[in-house]
Each structure stands twice: as structure tokens, then as C-alpha cells.
């Protein structure tokens, strides 16, 4: 079984979100990192870039595949996990912690309603 924390929302494309007030943190799920295998490269947007819900915001490359990353909500990139540029394996080691990818300042919090609950995501990955 894969870890699917109950304090997050998910996309069908395996990104997760969590919020702590003004920003939304985004990463990929334990299921996604396992399917990818060893992550060797992560391409992320720059701070200040705008992203739209459902649009590609970056790329994660592993020994098995190259996968696009999709924005769970629309907003402005407030922070990027620069540790991933030197240590992309953090995505594998701790996908819900040190392996986070970016933080967004949301432009439309209603978009959270369109994301999957932990239960819905669990059903998708079983």
C-alpha cells in the first residue's frame, strides 16, 4: 500500500496539495514516485510565474520515464523547492515532506472543490 495522507487533496495525475493559510504546497504522491522509479531531474517554474489549474507547470524525469507535472489550482508561484535541483531523489525519499515541489498563492480557492479527496484518490490507485 502507498501512503496517502488524509490532510491533502489530490489530482488524478498524482499531484497533491496541502494548505497552511495563504499558500498551497504541491508535490507528487507516493504512488507517483514509486511508479516513476528513481527521480534524477526536476524542472520547475520560477517564483512569480503564473500557473493555471490543470496546466503543466514542470517536468519530473526518472530512470524510467519523463512525466509532466500539472497545477492543481491557479495561482502565482510563491516558492520553489530549490533543494530538488541538487537532490531530486528527495521526491523518492520523502514525497510528502522534503520532496515538495512548489508553493502557490491561489487565485481561486474554489478550485479546491474540484480536487480528489484522499478516499477518492485511494480508490483511483487501488
Secondary structure, 3 states (H helix, E strand, C coil): CCCCCCCCEECCCCEEEEECCCCEEEEECHHHHHHHCCEEEEECCCCCCEECCCCEEEEEEECCCEEEEECCCCEEEEEECCHHHHCCCHHHHCCCCCCCCEEEEECCHHHHHHCECHHHHHHHHC
